[in-house]
Amino acid sequence: MEKIIAVKEWSLAIRINHWAMAIAIFILIPTGFYIASPFTVGAGETVNKFLMGNMRFIHILFGMILVFIFLWRIYLAFFSKFHADWKDFFAWMDMKAIIHQIKFYLHLEKHPPEQKWLYGPVQSLAYAGLLFMVLVIVVTGLILMGAGYHAGLTALLYKIVKPVENAMGGLATVRFVHHVFTWFFILFIVVHIYMAFWYDVMLHKGTVSSMISGRVFKRVVEE
């Protein structure tokens, strides 16, 4: 006899980290685009307008929040009591499982590969890529924020990441990479949302709601 049970898949810390990162990224993208290409505001005295200043403040604020969220996620990857997450990020190394997973996405297989880790093989590759994108966007963001500062915490952070700026050939390249990776984030968001709903429809596991409840539905056979 087959029975459907709810199984805990995500810890509270992972869920909070996920939604905090999502909120930060959704705020950073439009404010970043405004800073890159500002538009004029309504009529009135210029002295009373501070839209660019406000946008830059919000962008830097949530950029620093993203830094702490990223560091927190790295911490959870090694010290989470719920999952040994750092191992889950290497599920993509099973090439046979990746091929099976791709075939499942293309409807060439009826069932996904056996999931030995928290993440599926393609999912682990995507999330490892996401952490790499966050690292790049954070480091380039700190460079752009700190350029021109000579004192304070901002200047200290800039000194730490200054060698990266030198290796990249200057601020122009840093700004270009920061902009390009913003588009990578947009692409990732679109694919991520689509695949979450697709997986939910195909397997009926409650994939989307699991990032709120922490639980997925699994079928078990009772003897």
C-alpha positions as CSV (number, residue, x, y, z in Angstrom):
1,M,0.0,0.0,0.0
2,E,1.4,3.4,-1.0
3,K,1.2,6.3,1.4
4,I,2.2,10.0,1.0
5,I,4.1,11.5,3.9
6,A,5.6,14.9,4.6
7,V,9.3,14.8,5.2
8,K,11.5,17.7,6.5
9,E,13.8,18.8,3.7
10,W,14.9,22.4,4.6
11,S,15.9,23.8,8.0
12,L,14.6,27.1,9.2
13,A,18.0,28.7,8.7
14,I,18.3,27.6,5.1
15,R,14.8,28.9,4.4
16,I,15.4,32.3,6.0
17,N,18.7,32.5,4.1
18,H,17.0,31.7,0.8
19,W,14.3,34.3,1.2
20,A,16.6,37.0,2.5
21,M,18.9,36.5,-0.5
22,A,16.0,36.6,-2.8
23,I,14.7,39.9,-1.3
24,A,18.2,41.4,-1.4
25,I,18.7,40.4,-5.1
26,F,15.3,41.7,-6.1
27,I,16.1,45.1,-4.6
28,L,19.7,45.2,-5.9
29,I,18.8,44.6,-9.5
30,P,16.5,47.6,-10.2
31,T,18.5,50.0,-8.0
32,G,21.7,48.9,-9.8
33,F,20.2,49.5,-13.2
34,Y,19.1,53.0,-12.1
35,I,22.6,53.8,-10.9
36,A,24.0,52.5,-14.2
37,S,21.5,54.5,-16.3
38,P,19.7,57.2,-14.2
39,F,16.6,58.9,-15.6
40,T,15.3,62.4,-14.8
41,V,12.6,63.0,-12.2
42,G,9.6,65.3,-12.3
43,A,9.6,69.1,-12.3
44,G,11.0,71.1,-9.4
45,E,14.1,72.5,-7.9
46,T,17.2,70.3,-8.4
47,V,18.3,71.0,-4.8
48,N,15.2,69.2,-3.6
49,K,15.9,66.0,-5.6
50,F,18.0,63.2,-4.2
51,L,16.8,60.2,-6.1
52,M,20.3,59.0,-7.1
53,G,21.5,59.4,-3.5
54,N,18.6,57.4,-2.2
55,M,19.0,54.7,-4.9
56,R,22.7,54.4,-4.1
57,F,22.1,54.2,-0.4
58,I,19.5,51.4,-0.8
59,H,21.8,49.6,-3.3
60,I,24.8,49.7,-0.9
61,L,22.7,48.8,2.1
62,F,21.3,45.7,0.5
63,G,24.7,44.9,-1.1
64,M,26.2,44.7,2.4
65,I,23.2,42.7,3.6
66,L,24.0,40.3,0.7
67,V,27.6,40.0,1.9
68,F,26.4,38.9,5.3
69,I,23.8,36.5,3.8
70,F,26.5,35.0,1.6
71,L,28.9,34.5,4.5
72,W,26.0,33.0,6.6
73,R,25.3,30.5,3.7
74,I,28.9,29.5,3.6
75,Y,28.8,29.0,7.4
76,L,25.7,26.8,7.1
77,A,27.4,24.8,4.3
78,F,29.9,23.5,6.8
79,F,28.3,23.9,10.3
80,S,24.6,23.3,9.7
81,K,23.3,20.6,12.1
82,F,20.5,19.7,9.7
83,H,22.5,18.9,6.5
84,A,26.2,18.5,5.5
85,D,25.5,21.0,2.8
86,W,29.0,21.4,1.4
87,K,28.8,17.8,0.2
88,D,25.4,18.4,-1.5
89,F,27.0,21.0,-3.8
90,F,29.1,18.3,-5.4
91,A,26.2,16.1,-6.6
92,W,26.9,17.3,-10.1
93,M,30.1,15.3,-10.2
94,D,28.0,12.2,-10.8
95,M,27.9,12.5,-14.6
96,K,25.6,9.4,-15.0
97,A,23.0,11.1,-12.8
98,I,23.3,14.4,-14.6
99,I,22.6,12.7,-18.0
100,H,19.7,10.9,-16.4
101,Q,18.4,14.1,-15.0
102,I,18.7,15.9,-18.4
103,K,16.8,13.1,-20.0
104,F,14.1,13.4,-17.4
105,Y,13.8,17.2,-18.2
106,L,13.5,16.3,-21.9
107,H,10.8,13.7,-21.1
108,L,13.1,10.9,-22.3
109,E,13.0,9.3,-18.8
110,K,9.8,8.7,-16.7
111,H,11.5,9.2,-13.4
112,P,14.4,11.4,-12.1
113,P,17.6,9.7,-11.0
114,E,17.9,8.5,-7.4
115,Q,18.6,11.5,-5.2
116,K,21.6,10.6,-3.0
117,W,22.1,14.2,-1.8
118,L,20.0,17.1,-0.7
119,Y,20.2,18.6,-4.2
120,G,19.8,16.8,-7.5
121,P,22.8,16.7,-9.9
122,V,21.7,19.6,-12.1
123,Q,20.3,21.5,-9.1
124,S,23.6,21.3,-7.3
125,L,25.5,22.6,-10.3
126,A,23.0,25.5,-10.5
127,Y,23.3,26.4,-6.8
128,A,27.1,26.1,-6.9
129,G,27.0,28.5,-9.8
130,L,24.7,30.8,-7.9
131,L,27.2,31.0,-5.0
132,F,30.0,31.8,-7.4
133,M,27.8,34.6,-9.0
134,V,27.1,36.0,-5.5
135,L,30.9,35.9,-4.7
136,V,31.7,37.8,-8.0
137,I,28.9,40.4,-7.6
138,V,29.9,41.0,-3.9
139,V,33.6,41.4,-4.6
140,T,33.1,43.7,-7.6
141,G,30.4,45.6,-5.7
142,L,32.9,46.2,-2.8
143,I,35.4,47.5,-5.3
144,L,33.0,49.9,-6.9
145,M,31.7,51.0,-3.5
146,G,35.2,51.6,-2.0
147,A,36.9,53.3,-4.9
148,G,37.8,56.8,-3.8
149,Y,37.5,56.2,-0.1
150,H,40.6,56.7,2.0
151,A,39.3,56.2,5.5
152,G,36.8,54.1,7.5
153,L,35.5,50.6,7.1
154,T,34.7,51.1,3.4
155,A,38.3,52.0,2.7
156,L,39.5,49.0,4.7
157,L,37.3,46.7,2.7
158,Y,38.5,48.3,-0.5
159,K,42.1,47.6,0.4
160,I,41.2,43.9,0.9
161,V,39.7,43.6,-2.6
162,K,42.0,46.0,-4.4
163,P,44.2,43.2,-5.7
164,V,41.2,41.8,-7.5
165,E,40.7,45.2,-9.2
166,N,44.3,45.3,-10.3
167,A,44.1,41.7,-11.7
168,M,40.9,42.7,-13.6
169,G,42.7,45.7,-15.2
170,G,40.9,48.6,-13.5
171,L,37.5,49.9,-12.5
172,A,36.0,49.9,-16.0
173,T,36.4,46.1,-16.3
174,V,35.1,45.7,-12.7
175,R,32.0,47.7,-13.5
176,F,31.4,45.7,-16.8
177,V,31.7,42.4,-15.0
178,H,29.4,43.6,-12.2
179,H,26.8,44.6,-14.9
180,V,27.1,41.3,-16.8
181,F,26.7,39.2,-13.7
182,T,23.5,41.2,-12.9
183,W,22.1,39.7,-16.2
184,F,23.3,36.3,-15.1
185,F,21.2,36.7,-11.9
186,I,18.1,37.7,-14.0
187,L,18.6,34.6,-16.1
188,F,19.0,32.4,-13.1
189,I,15.9,33.8,-11.4
190,V,13.8,33.1,-14.5
191,V,15.1,29.5,-14.9
192,H,14.9,28.8,-11.2
193,I,11.3,29.9,-10.8
194,Y,10.3,28.0,-14.0
195,M,12.1,24.8,-12.9
196,A,10.7,24.9,-9.3
197,F,7.1,25.0,-10.7
198,W,7.9,22.5,-13.4
199,Y,9.3,20.0,-10.8
200,D,6.3,20.6,-8.6
201,V,3.9,19.8,-11.4
202,M,5.8,16.7,-12.6
203,L,6.5,15.1,-9.3
204,H,3.8,16.6,-6.9
205,K,6.4,16.9,-4.1
206,G,5.4,20.4,-3.0
207,T,8.7,21.7,-4.2
208,V,7.6,25.4,-4.2
209,S,5.8,25.3,-0.8
210,S,8.7,23.4,0.8
211,M,10.8,26.6,0.9
212,I,8.1,28.0,3.2
213,S,7.1,24.9,5.2
214,G,10.4,23.1,5.0
215,R,8.7,19.9,4.1
216,V,8.3,17.9,0.8
217,F,5.9,15.1,0.1
218,K,7.2,11.6,-0.6
219,R,5.6,8.3,-1.5
220,V,6.4,5.3,0.7
221,V,5.2,1.8,0.4
222,E,3.8,0.2,3.5
223,E,4.1,-3.5,3.9
